[in-house]
Amino acid sequence: MHLSDIFNVPLINLELHFQDFTLVDNETIIDFYCCENKEKSAVKSLTLFGKHSNTSEDDAVVDSLLCRQEAKVKLKLLFKPTSEFKFRTEYIRSNANFFESRHSHWISFQDAIELKSFVIFLFNSSFNRNHLKLLIEKWNIGWTPEWITLTIEFCESVDIDECVNELTLTERISNLQVCRKLTKYEYANGNTSVIHYHLRRPDGTVGVISFENNTIGMFQAYCDVEDNSATFSNVLFNNKFQ
């Protein structure tokens, strides 16, 4: 890290293995590299890495570091906190464009949908099929997130077809035009299929839910109506909608 100072080159990304340092040392590093001041700009991207599961002491370190940092481009949290660790809005006050949490059991569904990063990845979450259905229902009644893409690793196997069919039969998404597409991908180590559901609201905004292997779900919000007309012209203006 000191080379950036020697050659007068600003440090852009910082990966901090916080379990290798004391609380005081961690705070010193974060305060110097990750906080805006008159003499030095904060790094744009921060990764907090834990090589083993957190102890309660590690949680306290993470809490302090997240409250201090001001990363605005990427914030990657590659550690596993204890079950006692809880989400605080102070952690994401800078609203980094990209947010990733490798172990997300500490982030509630309400916290997740209120995040303001453009692109969000939540792995090892505590979310289940009911949370997915609630997300679709919220889209149906006009809710629009501040994020663009939210990718979730669910805690259980989720049948996206079953979820959408249940919502349709009970008329809980009656405001939406729904179109299903199946895309198959071929890779060197095997093939995979991704199910896409296009959910068009009366105002022309489109939500797309994509599911792979029944556990990884991605929700994308397309709110530019004019762009949507071109992007989704092959599915929005045919007879495949329910």
Summary of the structure (lengths in Angstrom):
residues: 242
radius of gyration: 20.7
end to end distance: 56.3
largest distance: 65.4
contacts: 696
relative contact order: 0.09
helix: 31%
strand: 26%
